[in-house]
Amino acid sequence: MEKKEYLNPEDCKDWITETEVKTFRITMRCPECGSDELFEWAGSEKLSNPPWYPHKCLACNYKVNLRKKYPHTIHKYKEVNDDTGR
Ligand SMILES: [Zn+2]
């Protein structure tokens, strides 16, 4: 087959696969007061490698820096998500 530098959508249809994915919302409870859903990323980040993400509990005002943002969403392929007993 001739290698092309540009492919139109109709040229791609034989090569495209649709895979169902599941979306998970990852939340963290406040480590201080245990409040759910009120513990959130403050919307800024501290420059370091890897970065720190400031979080604040809206219930008790507890502030802490974390390596990940909460809440966040992740996507899992159905195959990966299947419980195979591992
Ligand atoms: Zn709290």
PDB file of the backbone (N, CA, C, O) and the ligand in Angstrom, with CONECT records:
HET     ZN  A 101       1
ATOM      1  N   MET A   1       0.826  -1.193   0.000  1.00  0.00           N
ATOM      2  CA  MET A   1       0.000   0.000   0.000  1.00  0.00           C
ATOM      3  C   MET A   1       0.867   1.252   0.000  1.00  0.00           C
ATOM      4  O   MET A   1       1.881   1.331   0.694  1.00  0.00           O
ATOM      5  N   GLU A   2       0.452   2.203  -0.777  1.00  0.00           N
ATOM      6  CA  GLU A   2       1.182   3.466  -0.881  1.00  0.00           C
ATOM      7  C   GLU A   2       1.102   4.231   0.438  1.00  0.00           C
ATOM      8  O   GLU A   2       0.015   4.400   0.990  1.00  0.00           O
ATOM      9  N   LYS A   3       2.208   4.680   0.930  1.00  0.00           N
ATOM     10  CA  LYS A   3       2.198   5.462   2.163  1.00  0.00           C
ATOM     11  C   LYS A   3       1.853   6.910   1.854  1.00  0.00           C
ATOM     12  O   LYS A   3       2.481   7.543   1.005  1.00  0.00           O
ATOM     13  N   LYS A   4       0.845   7.428   2.553  1.00  0.00           N
ATOM     14  CA  LYS A   4       0.393   8.799   2.327  1.00  0.00           C
ATOM     15  C   LYS A   4       0.735   9.669   3.525  1.00  0.00           C
ATOM     16  O   LYS A   4       0.778   9.212   4.668  1.00  0.00           O
ATOM     17  N   GLU A   5       0.970  10.907   3.229  1.00  0.00           N
ATOM     18  CA  GLU A   5       1.267  11.843   4.312  1.00  0.00           C
ATOM     19  C   GLU A   5      -0.014  12.394   4.934  1.00  0.00           C
ATOM     20  O   GLU A   5      -0.022  12.805   6.094  1.00  0.00           O
ATOM     21  N   TYR A   6      -1.103  12.400   4.151  1.00  0.00           N
ATOM     22  CA  TYR A   6      -2.385  12.911   4.648  1.00  0.00           C
ATOM     23  C   TYR A   6      -3.462  11.868   4.394  1.00  0.00           C
ATOM     24  O   TYR A   6      -3.518  11.278   3.315  1.00  0.00           O
ATOM     25  N   LEU A   7      -4.322  11.639   5.391  1.00  0.00           N
ATOM     26  CA  LEU A   7      -5.428  10.697   5.235  1.00  0.00           C
ATOM     27  C   LEU A   7      -6.735  11.405   5.537  1.00  0.00           C
ATOM     28  O   LEU A   7      -6.874  12.030   6.588  1.00  0.00           O
ATOM     29  N   ASN A   8      -7.686  11.314   4.633  1.00  0.00           N
ATOM     30  CA  ASN A   8      -9.020  11.862   4.871  1.00  0.00           C
ATOM     31  C   ASN A   8      -9.810  10.901   5.750  1.00  0.00           C
ATOM     32  O   ASN A   8      -9.476   9.719   5.833  1.00  0.00           O
ATOM     33  N   PRO A   9     -10.871  11.408   6.415  1.00  0.00           N
ATOM     34  CA  PRO A   9     -11.658  10.543   7.311  1.00  0.00           C
ATOM     35  C   PRO A   9     -12.145   9.263   6.634  1.00  0.00           C
ATOM     36  O   PRO A   9     -12.134   8.196   7.248  1.00  0.00           O
ATOM     37  N   GLU A  10     -12.573   9.361   5.370  1.00  0.00           N
ATOM     38  CA  GLU A  10     -13.082   8.164   4.692  1.00  0.00           C
ATOM     39  C   GLU A  10     -11.967   7.151   4.434  1.00  0.00           C
ATOM     40  O   GLU A  10     -12.231   5.960   4.268  1.00  0.00           O
ATOM     41  N   ASP A  11     -10.716   7.629   4.400  1.00  0.00           N
ATOM     42  CA  ASP A  11      -9.587   6.714   4.219  1.00  0.00           C
ATOM     43  C   ASP A  11      -9.254   5.981   5.510  1.00  0.00           C
ATOM     44  O   ASP A  11      -8.583   4.950   5.493  1.00  0.00           O
ATOM     45  N   CYS A  12      -9.735   6.528   6.647  1.00  0.00           N
ATOM     46  CA  CYS A  12      -9.359   5.999   7.965  1.00  0.00           C
ATOM     47  C   CYS A  12     -10.341   4.976   8.505  1.00  0.00           C
ATOM     48  O   CYS A  12     -10.009   4.249   9.442  1.00  0.00           O
ATOM     49  N   LYS A  13     -11.546   4.896   7.939  1.00  0.00           N
ATOM     50  CA  LYS A  13     -12.619   4.171   8.619  1.00  0.00           C
ATOM     51  C   LYS A  13     -12.303   2.695   8.852  1.00  0.00           C
ATOM     52  O   LYS A  13     -12.780   2.113   9.826  1.00  0.00           O
ATOM     53  N   ASP A  14     -11.514   2.086   7.981  1.00  0.00           N
ATOM     54  CA  ASP A  14     -11.162   0.685   8.178  1.00  0.00           C
ATOM     55  C   ASP A  14     -10.174   0.487   9.323  1.00  0.00           C
ATOM     56  O   ASP A  14      -9.960  -0.639   9.771  1.00  0.00           O
ATOM     57  N   TRP A  15      -9.582   1.557   9.789  1.00  0.00           N
ATOM     58  CA  TRP A  15      -8.499   1.457  10.778  1.00  0.00           C
ATOM     59  C   TRP A  15      -8.924   1.963  12.143  1.00  0.00           C
ATOM     60  O   TRP A  15      -8.162   1.892  13.107  1.00  0.00           O
ATOM     61  N   ILE A  16     -10.154   2.479  12.221  1.00  0.00           N
ATOM     62  CA  ILE A  16     -10.616   3.077  13.469  1.00  0.00           C
ATOM     63  C   ILE A  16     -11.427   2.071  14.279  1.00  0.00           C
ATOM     64  O   ILE A  16     -12.289   1.382  13.735  1.00  0.00           O
ATOM     65  N   THR A  17     -11.152   1.988  15.575  1.00  0.00           N
ATOM     66  CA  THR A  17     -11.849   1.079  16.478  1.00  0.00           C
ATOM     67  C   THR A  17     -12.533   1.889  17.568  1.00  0.00           C
ATOM     68  O   THR A  17     -11.931   2.795  18.145  1.00  0.00           O
ATOM     69  N   GLU A  18     -13.782   1.567  17.848  1.00  0.00           N
ATOM     70  CA  GLU A  18     -14.475   2.179  18.972  1.00  0.00           C
ATOM     71  C   GLU A  18     -14.410   1.236  20.157  1.00  0.00           C
ATOM     72  O   GLU A  18     -14.794   0.072  20.046  1.00  0.00           O
ATOM     73  N   THR A  19     -13.937   1.720  21.273  1.00  0.00           N
ATOM     74  CA  THR A  19     -13.817   0.911  22.484  1.00  0.00           C
ATOM     75  C   THR A  19     -14.579   1.586  23.614  1.00  0.00           C
ATOM     76  O   THR A  19     -14.392   2.772  23.885  1.00  0.00           O
ATOM     77  N   GLU A  20     -15.443   0.813  24.272  1.00  0.00           N
ATOM     78  CA  GLU A  20     -16.184   1.372  25.384  1.00  0.00           C
ATOM     79  C   GLU A  20     -15.248   1.571  26.571  1.00  0.00           C
ATOM     80  O   GLU A  20     -14.472   0.682  26.924  1.00  0.00           O
ATOM     81  N   VAL A  21     -15.334   2.751  27.179  1.00  0.00           N
ATOM     82  CA  VAL A  21     -14.539   3.015  28.375  1.00  0.00           C
ATOM     83  C   VAL A  21     -15.474   3.409  29.507  1.00  0.00           C
ATOM     84  O   VAL A  21     -16.563   3.937  29.280  1.00  0.00           O
ATOM     85  N   LYS A  22     -15.034   3.147  30.720  1.00  0.00           N
ATOM     86  CA  LYS A  22     -15.788   3.567  31.892  1.00  0.00           C
ATOM     87  C   LYS A  22     -15.096   4.754  32.529  1.00  0.00           C
ATOM     88  O   LYS A  22     -13.868   4.814  32.594  1.00  0.00           O
ATOM     89  N   THR A  23     -15.887   5.683  32.991  1.00  0.00           N
ATOM     90  CA  THR A  23     -15.355   6.884  33.616  1.00  0.00           C
ATOM     91  C   THR A  23     -15.544   6.789  35.125  1.00  0.00           C
ATOM     92  O   THR A  23     -16.632   6.474  35.609  1.00  0.00           O
ATOM     93  N   PHE A  24     -14.491   7.060  35.849  1.00  0.00           N
ATOM     94  CA  PHE A  24     -14.540   7.024  37.296  1.00  0.00           C
ATOM     95  C   PHE A  24     -14.202   8.402  37.835  1.00  0.00           C
ATOM     96  O   PHE A  24     -13.258   9.046  37.378  1.00  0.00           O
ATOM     97  N   ARG A  25     -14.973   8.841  38.801  1.00  0.00           N
ATOM     98  CA  ARG A  25     -14.665  10.095  39.475  1.00  0.00           C
ATOM     99  C   ARG A  25     -13.956   9.750  40.778  1.00  0.00           C
ATOM    100  O   ARG A  25     -14.503   9.061  41.639  1.00  0.00           O
ATOM    101  N   ILE A  26     -12.727  10.245  40.904  1.00  0.00           N
ATOM    102  CA  ILE A  26     -11.914   9.918  42.071  1.00  0.00           C
ATOM    103  C   ILE A  26     -11.973  11.085  43.053  1.00  0.00           C
ATOM    104  O   ILE A  26     -11.542  12.195  42.744  1.00  0.00           O
ATOM    105  N   THR A  27     -12.501  10.822  44.213  1.00  0.00           N
ATOM    106  CA  THR A  27     -12.607  11.862  45.229  1.00  0.00           C
ATOM    107  C   THR A  27     -11.795  11.455  46.450  1.00  0.00           C
ATOM    108  O   THR A  27     -11.494  10.278  46.646  1.00  0.00           O
ATOM    109  N   MET A  28     -11.451  12.420  47.248  1.00  0.00           N
ATOM    110  CA  MET A  28     -10.732  12.152  48.486  1.00  0.00           C
ATOM    111  C   MET A  28     -11.462  12.835  49.627  1.00  0.00           C
ATOM    112  O   MET A  28     -11.869  13.992  49.519  1.00  0.00           O
ATOM    113  N   ARG A  29     -11.624  12.098  50.735  1.00  0.00           N
ATOM    114  CA  ARG A  29     -12.235  12.709  51.907  1.00  0.00           C
ATOM    115  C   ARG A  29     -11.178  13.502  52.660  1.00  0.00           C
ATOM    116  O   ARG A  29      -9.985  13.212  52.572  1.00  0.00           O
ATOM    117  N   CYS A  30     -11.622  14.483  53.382  1.00  0.00           N
ATOM    118  CA  CYS A  30     -10.697  15.306  54.161  1.00  0.00           C
ATOM    119  C   CYS A  30     -10.008  14.441  55.214  1.00  0.00           C
ATOM    120  O   CYS A  30     -10.684  13.799  56.017  1.00  0.00           O
ATOM    121  N   PRO A  31      -8.661  14.414  55.224  1.00  0.00           N
ATOM    122  CA  PRO A  31      -7.948  13.599  56.211  1.00  0.00           C
ATOM    123  C   PRO A  31      -8.121  14.135  57.632  1.00  0.00           C
ATOM    124  O   PRO A  31      -7.841  13.429  58.600  1.00  0.00           O
ATOM    125  N   GLU A  32      -8.569  15.347  57.754  1.00  0.00           N
ATOM    126  CA  GLU A  32      -8.693  15.971  59.069  1.00  0.00           C
ATOM    127  C   GLU A  32     -10.061  15.717  59.697  1.00  0.00           C
ATOM    128  O   GLU A  32     -10.154  15.262  60.837  1.00  0.00           O
ATOM    129  N   CYS A  33     -11.126  16.016  58.939  1.00  0.00           N
ATOM    130  CA  CYS A  33     -12.470  15.894  59.515  1.00  0.00           C
ATOM    131  C   CYS A  33     -13.294  14.785  58.867  1.00  0.00           C
ATOM    132  O   CYS A  33     -14.384  14.464  59.339  1.00  0.00           O
ATOM    133  N   GLY A  34     -12.771  14.195  57.779  1.00  0.00           N
ATOM    134  CA  GLY A  34     -13.479  13.089  57.154  1.00  0.00           C
ATOM    135  C   GLY A  34     -14.609  13.500  56.247  1.00  0.00           C
ATOM    136  O   GLY A  34     -15.325  12.644  55.726  1.00  0.00           O
ATOM    137  N   SER A  35     -14.789  14.807  56.044  1.00  0.00           N
ATOM    138  CA  SER A  35     -15.877  15.274  55.210  1.00  0.00           C
ATOM    139  C   SER A  35     -15.695  14.814  53.766  1.00  0.00           C
ATOM    140  O   SER A  35     -14.590  14.856  53.224  1.00  0.00           O
ATOM    141  N   ASP A  36     -16.774  14.381  53.159  1.00  0.00           N
ATOM    142  CA  ASP A  36     -16.740  13.869  51.799  1.00  0.00           C
ATOM    143  C   ASP A  36     -17.108  14.970  50.806  1.00  0.00           C
ATOM    144  O   ASP A  36     -17.954  15.816  51.096  1.00  0.00           O
ATOM    145  N   GLU A  37     -16.462  14.956  49.622  1.00  0.00           N
ATOM    146  CA  GLU A  37     -16.829  15.814  48.505  1.00  0.00           C
ATOM    147  C   GLU A  37     -16.503  17.289  48.708  1.00  0.00           C
ATOM    148  O   GLU A  37     -16.546  18.060  47.749  1.00  0.00           O
ATOM    149  N   LEU A  38     -16.187  17.691  49.904  1.00  0.00           N
ATOM    150  CA  LEU A  38     -15.904  19.104  50.146  1.00  0.00           C
ATOM    151  C   LEU A  38     -14.410  19.393  50.091  1.00  0.00           C
ATOM    152  O   LEU A  38     -13.972  20.537  50.209  1.00  0.00           O
ATOM    153  N   PHE A  39     -13.643  18.322  49.908  1.00  0.00           N
ATOM    154  CA  PHE A  39     -12.197  18.435  49.909  1.00  0.00           C
ATOM    155  C   PHE A  39     -11.742  18.605  48.463  1.00  0.00           C
ATOM    156  O   PHE A  39     -11.852  17.677  47.661  1.00  0.00           O
ATOM    157  N   GLU A  40     -11.234  19.783  48.133  1.00  0.00           N
ATOM    158  CA  GLU A  40     -10.994  20.079  46.728  1.00  0.00           C
ATOM    159  C   GLU A  40      -9.665  20.743  46.469  1.00  0.00           C
ATOM    160  O   GLU A  40      -9.098  21.428  47.320  1.00  0.00           O
ATOM    161  N   TRP A  41      -9.185  20.513  45.248  1.00  0.00           N
ATOM    162  CA  TRP A  41      -8.028  21.214  44.728  1.00  0.00           C
ATOM    163  C   TRP A  41      -8.341  22.703  44.711  1.00  0.00           C
ATOM    164  O   TRP A  41      -9.427  23.106  44.295  1.00  0.00           O
ATOM    165  N   ALA A  42      -7.398  23.520  45.161  1.00  0.00           N
ATOM    166  CA  ALA A  42      -7.629  24.957  45.282  1.00  0.00           C
ATOM    167  C   ALA A  42      -7.486  25.695  43.959  1.00  0.00           C
ATOM    168  O   ALA A  42      -7.720  26.902  43.903  1.00  0.00           O
ATOM    169  N   GLY A  43      -7.103  24.992  42.887  1.00  0.00           N
ATOM    170  CA  GLY A  43      -7.064  25.615  41.572  1.00  0.00           C
ATOM    171  C   GLY A  43      -5.736  26.238  41.212  1.00  0.00           C
ATOM    172  O   GLY A  43      -5.651  26.980  40.233  1.00  0.00           O
ATOM    173  N   SER A  44      -4.697  25.957  41.978  1.00  0.00           N
ATOM    174  CA  SER A  44      -3.368  26.429  41.632  1.00  0.00           C
ATOM    175  C   SER A  44      -2.395  25.293  41.889  1.00  0.00           C
ATOM    176  O   SER A  44      -2.774  24.259  42.438  1.00  0.00           O
ATOM    177  N   GLU A  45      -1.157  25.480  41.500  1.00  0.00           N
ATOM    178  CA  GLU A  45      -0.172  24.448  41.781  1.00  0.00           C
ATOM    179  C   GLU A  45       1.158  25.070  42.138  1.00  0.00           C
ATOM    180  O   GLU A  45       1.503  26.158  41.677  1.00  0.00           O
ATOM    181  N   LYS A  46       1.906  24.350  42.977  1.00  0.00           N
ATOM    182  CA  LYS A  46       3.231  24.825  43.357  1.00  0.00           C
ATOM    183  C   LYS A  46       4.236  24.205  42.393  1.00  0.00           C
ATOM    184  O   LYS A  46       4.253  22.991  42.187  1.00  0.00           O
ATOM    185  N   LEU A  47       5.064  25.049  41.814  1.00  0.00           N
ATOM    186  CA  LEU A  47       6.007  24.574  40.814  1.00  0.00           C
ATOM    187  C   LEU A  47       7.131  23.777  41.462  1.00  0.00           C
ATOM    188  O   LEU A  47       8.000  24.325  42.140  1.00  0.00           O
ATOM    189  N   SER A  48       7.089  22.506  41.241  1.00  0.00           N
ATOM    190  CA  SER A  48       8.170  21.614  41.633  1.00  0.00           C
ATOM    191  C   SER A  48       8.027  20.409  40.725  1.00  0.00           C
ATOM    192  O   SER A  48       7.058  20.310  39.972  1.00  0.00           O
ATOM    193  N   ASN A  49       8.956  19.514  40.785  1.00  0.00           N
ATOM    194  CA  ASN A  49       8.885  18.362  39.899  1.00  0.00           C
ATOM    195  C   ASN A  49       8.964  17.084  40.708  1.00  0.00           C
ATOM    196  O   ASN A  49      10.037  16.748  41.210  1.00  0.00           O
ATOM    197  N   PRO A  50       7.844  16.346  40.854  1.00  0.00           N
ATOM    198  CA  PRO A  50       6.505  16.653  40.339  1.00  0.00           C
ATOM    199  C   PRO A  50       5.839  17.762  41.145  1.00  0.00           C
ATOM    200  O   PRO A  50       6.246  18.036  42.274  1.00  0.00           O
ATOM    201  N   PRO A  51       4.808  18.410  40.570  1.00  0.00           N
ATOM    202  CA  PRO A  51       4.166  19.540  41.253  1.00  0.00           C
ATOM    203  C   PRO A  51       3.351  19.121  42.471  1.00  0.00           C
ATOM    204  O   PRO A  51       2.932  17.970  42.593  1.00  0.00           O
ATOM    205  N   TRP A  52       3.136  20.076  43.365  1.00  0.00           N
ATOM    206  CA  TRP A  52       2.232  19.898  44.505  1.00  0.00           C
ATOM    207  C   TRP A  52       0.944  20.656  44.223  1.00  0.00           C
ATOM    208  O   TRP A  52       0.978  21.766  43.693  1.00  0.00           O
ATOM    209  N   TYR A  53      -0.163  20.076  44.565  1.00  0.00           N
ATOM    210  CA  TYR A  53      -1.458  20.722  44.353  1.00  0.00           C
ATOM    211  C   TYR A  53      -2.094  21.066  45.696  1.00  0.00           C
ATOM    212  O   TYR A  53      -2.438  20.175  46.473  1.00  0.00           O
ATOM    213  N   PRO A  54      -2.249  22.366  45.966  1.00  0.00           N
ATOM    214  CA  PRO A  54      -2.869  22.763  47.233  1.00  0.00           C
ATOM    215  C   PRO A  54      -4.351  22.364  47.264  1.00  0.00           C
ATOM    216  O   PRO A  54      -5.087  22.592  46.305  1.00  0.00           O
ATOM    217  N   HIS A  55      -4.767  21.770  48.374  1.00  0.00           N
ATOM    218  CA  HIS A  55      -6.160  21.380  48.571  1.00  0.00           C
ATOM    219  C   HIS A  55      -6.692  22.029  49.827  1.00  0.00           C
ATOM    220  O   HIS A  55      -5.957  22.350  50.761  1.00  0.00           O
ATOM    221  N   LYS A  56      -7.990  22.206  49.812  1.00  0.00           N
ATOM    222  CA  LYS A  56      -8.623  22.845  50.953  1.00  0.00           C
ATOM    223  C   LYS A  56      -9.945  22.155  51.253  1.00  0.00           C
ATOM    224  O   LYS A  56     -10.729  21.866  50.349  1.00  0.00           O
ATOM    225  N   CYS A  57     -10.180  21.899  52.523  1.00  0.00           N
ATOM    226  CA  CYS A  57     -11.463  21.344  52.942  1.00  0.00           C
ATOM    227  C   CYS A  57     -12.430  22.494  53.200  1.00  0.00           C
ATOM    228  O   CYS A  57     -12.147  23.386  53.999  1.00  0.00           O
ATOM    229  N   LEU A  58     -13.567  22.465  52.522  1.00  0.00           N
ATOM    230  CA  LEU A  58     -14.542  23.537  52.682  1.00  0.00           C
ATOM    231  C   LEU A  58     -15.338  23.393  53.979  1.00  0.00           C
ATOM    232  O   LEU A  58     -16.059  24.309  54.375  1.00  0.00           O
ATOM    233  N   ALA A  59     -15.204  22.240  54.637  1.00  0.00           N
ATOM    234  CA  ALA A  59     -15.932  22.038  55.892  1.00  0.00           C
ATOM    235  C   ALA A  59     -15.129  22.530  57.092  1.00  0.00           C
ATOM    236  O   ALA A  59     -15.669  23.210  57.964  1.00  0.00           O
ATOM    237  N   CYS A  60     -13.823  22.185  57.140  1.00  0.00           N
ATOM    238  CA  CYS A  60     -13.044  22.545  58.331  1.00  0.00           C
ATOM    239  C   CYS A  60     -11.869  23.460  58.017  1.00  0.00           C
ATOM    240  O   CYS A  60     -11.115  23.831  58.916  1.00  0.00           O
ATOM    241  N   ASN A  61     -11.705  23.831  56.733  1.00  0.00           N
ATOM    242  CA  ASN A  61     -10.648  24.759  56.314  1.00  0.00           C
ATOM    243  C   ASN A  61      -9.244  24.160  56.398  1.00  0.00           C
ATOM    244  O   ASN A  61      -8.253  24.889  56.353  1.00  0.00           O
ATOM    245  N   TYR A  62      -9.158  22.849  56.520  1.00  0.00           N
ATOM    246  CA  TYR A  62      -7.864  22.170  56.521  1.00  0.00           C
ATOM    247  C   TYR A  62      -7.208  22.320  55.153  1.00  0.00           C
ATOM    248  O   TYR A  62      -7.848  22.083  54.128  1.00  0.00           O
ATOM    249  N   LYS A  63      -5.937  22.712  55.133  1.00  0.00           N
ATOM    250  CA  LYS A  63      -5.208  22.897  53.884  1.00  0.00           C
ATOM    251  C   LYS A  63      -4.018  21.959  53.840  1.00  0.00           C
ATOM    252  O   LYS A  63      -3.307  21.791  54.831  1.00  0.00           O
ATOM    253  N   VAL A  64      -3.809  21.349  52.682  1.00  0.00           N
ATOM    254  CA  VAL A  64      -2.685  20.425  52.544  1.00  0.00           C
ATOM    255  C   VAL A  64      -2.297  20.350  51.072  1.00  0.00           C
ATOM    256  O   VAL A  64      -3.143  20.550  50.201  1.00  0.00           O
ATOM    257  N   ASN A  65      -1.036  20.066  50.787  1.00  0.00           N
ATOM    258  CA  ASN A  65      -0.561  19.911  49.421  1.00  0.00           C
ATOM    259  C   ASN A  65      -0.471  18.435  49.065  1.00  0.00           C
ATOM    260  O   ASN A  65       0.051  17.625  49.831  1.00  0.00           O
ATOM    261  N   LEU A  66      -0.984  18.106  47.901  1.00  0.00           N
ATOM    262  CA  LEU A  66      -0.993  16.719  47.449  1.00  0.00           C
ATOM    263  C   LEU A  66      -0.345  16.609  46.075  1.00  0.00           C
ATOM    264  O   LEU A  66      -0.251  17.590  45.338  1.00  0.00           O
ATOM    265  N   ARG A  67       0.098  15.407  45.744  1.00  0.00           N
ATOM    266  CA  ARG A  67       0.711  15.172  44.441  1.00  0.00           C
ATOM    267  C   ARG A  67      -0.317  15.025  43.323  1.00  0.00           C
ATOM    268  O   ARG A  67       0.009  15.201  42.149  1.00  0.00           O
ATOM    269  N   LYS A  68      -1.556  14.701  43.687  1.00  0.00           N
ATOM    270  CA  LYS A  68      -2.613  14.576  42.687  1.00  0.00           C
ATOM    271  C   LYS A  68      -3.746  15.526  43.008  1.00  0.00           C
ATOM    272  O   LYS A  68      -3.929  15.938  44.153  1.00  0.00           O
ATOM    273  N   LYS A  69      -4.515  15.871  41.963  1.00  0.00           N
ATOM    274  CA  LYS A  69      -5.676  16.730  42.150  1.00  0.00           C
ATOM    275  C   LYS A  69      -6.905  15.891  42.477  1.00  0.00           C
ATOM    276  O   LYS A  69      -7.155  14.859  41.854  1.00  0.00           O
ATOM    277  N   TYR A  70      -7.663  16.350  43.460  1.00  0.00           N
ATOM    278  CA  TYR A  70      -8.952  15.727  43.755  1.00  0.00           C
ATOM    279  C   TYR A  70     -10.030  16.785  43.759  1.00  0.00           C
ATOM    280  O   TYR A  70      -9.768  17.893  44.228  1.00  0.00           O
ATOM    281  N   PRO A  71     -11.237  16.514  43.263  1.00  0.00           N
ATOM    282  CA  PRO A  71     -11.558  15.271  42.549  1.00  0.00           C
ATOM    283  C   PRO A  71     -10.995  15.295  41.140  1.00  0.00           C
ATOM    284  O   PRO A  71     -10.739  16.362  40.583  1.00  0.00           O
ATOM    285  N   HIS A  72     -10.803  14.113  40.565  1.00  0.00           N
ATOM    286  CA  HIS A  72     -10.455  14.030  39.159  1.00  0.00           C
ATOM    287  C   HIS A  72     -11.151  12.816  38.571  1.00  0.00           C
ATOM    288  O   HIS A  72     -11.699  11.981  39.291  1.00  0.00           O
ATOM    289  N   THR A  73     -11.119  12.735  37.257  1.00  0.00           N
ATOM    290  CA  THR A  73     -11.763  11.602  36.609  1.00  0.00           C
ATOM    291  C   THR A  73     -10.721  10.776  35.882  1.00  0.00           C
ATOM    292  O   THR A  73      -9.745  11.312  35.355  1.00  0.00           O
ATOM    293  N   ILE A  74     -10.929   9.485  35.856  1.00  0.00           N
ATOM    294  CA  ILE A  74     -10.068   8.592  35.084  1.00  0.00           C
ATOM    295  C   ILE A  74     -10.948   7.739  34.184  1.00  0.00           C
ATOM    296  O   ILE A  74     -12.131   7.543  34.461  1.00  0.00           O
ATOM    297  N   HIS A  75     -10.372   7.244  33.125  1.00  0.00           N
ATOM    298  CA  HIS A  75     -11.092   6.388  32.183  1.00  0.00           C
ATOM    299  C   HIS A  75     -10.408   5.026  32.161  1.00  0.00           C
ATOM    300  O   HIS A  75      -9.183   4.922  32.091  1.00  0.00           O
ATOM    301  N   LYS A  76     -11.226   3.998  32.222  1.00  0.00           N
ATOM    302  CA  LYS A  76     -10.669   2.650  32.141  1.00  0.00           C
ATOM    303  C   LYS A  76     -11.320   1.926  30.979  1.00  0.00           C
ATOM    304  O   LYS A  76     -12.534   1.990  30.787  1.00  0.00           O
ATOM    305  N   TYR A  77     -10.493   1.236  30.205  1.00  0.00           N
ATOM    306  CA  TYR A  77     -11.032   0.391  29.161  1.00  0.00           C
ATOM    307  C   TYR A  77     -11.787  -0.749  29.800  1.00  0.00           C
ATOM    308  O   TYR A  77     -11.415  -1.247  30.862  1.00  0.00           O
ATOM    309  N   LYS A  78     -12.863  -1.159  29.128  1.00  0.00           N
ATOM    310  CA  LYS A  78     -13.700  -2.200  29.706  1.00  0.00           C
ATOM    311  C   LYS A  78     -12.885  -3.459  30.006  1.00  0.00           C
ATOM    312  O   LYS A  78     -13.065  -4.093  31.046  1.00  0.00           O
ATOM    313  N   GLU A  79     -11.980  -3.814  29.076  1.00  0.00           N
ATOM    314  CA  GLU A  79     -11.182  -5.025  29.264  1.00  0.00           C
ATOM    315  C   GLU A  79     -10.319  -4.916  30.517  1.00  0.00           C
ATOM    316  O   GLU A  79     -10.186  -5.866  31.289  1.00  0.00           O
ATOM    317  N   VAL A  80      -9.737  -3.727  30.697  1.00  0.00           N
ATOM    318  CA  VAL A  80      -8.856  -3.518  31.838  1.00  0.00           C
ATOM    319  C   VAL A  80      -9.650  -3.564  33.140  1.00  0.00           C
ATOM    320  O   VAL A  80      -9.171  -4.043  34.169  1.00  0.00           O
ATOM    321  N   ASN A  81     -10.889  -3.047  33.062  1.00  0.00           N
ATOM    322  CA  ASN A  81     -11.705  -2.954  34.268  1.00  0.00           C
ATOM    323  C   ASN A  81     -12.298  -4.280  34.693  1.00  0.00           C
ATOM    324  O   ASN A  81     -12.686  -4.447  35.849  1.00  0.00           O
ATOM    325  N   ASP A  82     -12.374  -5.238  33.755  1.00  0.00           N
ATOM    326  CA  ASP A  82     -12.957  -6.538  34.105  1.00  0.00           C
ATOM    327  C   ASP A  82     -12.189  -7.162  35.268  1.00  0.00           C
ATOM    328  O   ASP A  82     -10.958  -7.189  35.281  1.00  0.00           O
ATOM    329  N   ASP A  83     -12.940  -7.658  36.235  1.00  0.00           N
ATOM    330  CA  ASP A  83     -12.305  -8.252  37.401  1.00  0.00           C
ATOM    331  C   ASP A  83     -11.886  -9.679  37.039  1.00  0.00           C
ATOM    332  O   ASP A  83     -12.710 -10.592  36.983  1.00  0.00           O
ATOM    333  N   THR A  84     -10.585  -9.843  36.795  1.00  0.00           N
ATOM    334  CA  THR A  84     -10.089 -11.163  36.416  1.00  0.00           C
ATOM    335  C   THR A  84      -9.456 -11.868  37.601  1.00  0.00           C
ATOM    336  O   THR A  84      -8.774 -12.880  37.435  1.00  0.00           O
ATOM    337  N   GLY A  85      -9.676 -11.343  38.789  1.00  0.00           N
ATOM    338  CA  GLY A  85      -9.190 -12.000  39.994  1.00  0.00           C
ATOM    339  C   GLY A  85      -7.730 -11.734  40.289  1.00  0.00           C
ATOM    340  O   GLY A  85      -7.134 -12.417  41.122  1.00  0.00           O
ATOM    341  N   ARG A  86      -7.148 -10.763  39.626  1.00  0.00           N
ATOM    342  CA  ARG A  86      -5.751 -10.462  39.891  1.00  0.00           C
ATOM    343  C   ARG A  86      -5.583  -9.772  41.228  1.00  0.00           C
ATOM    344  O   ARG A  86      -4.462  -9.443  41.616  1.00  0.00           O
TER     345      ARG A  86
HETATM  346 ZN    ZN A 101     -12.083  18.866  56.744  1.00  0.00          ZN2+
END
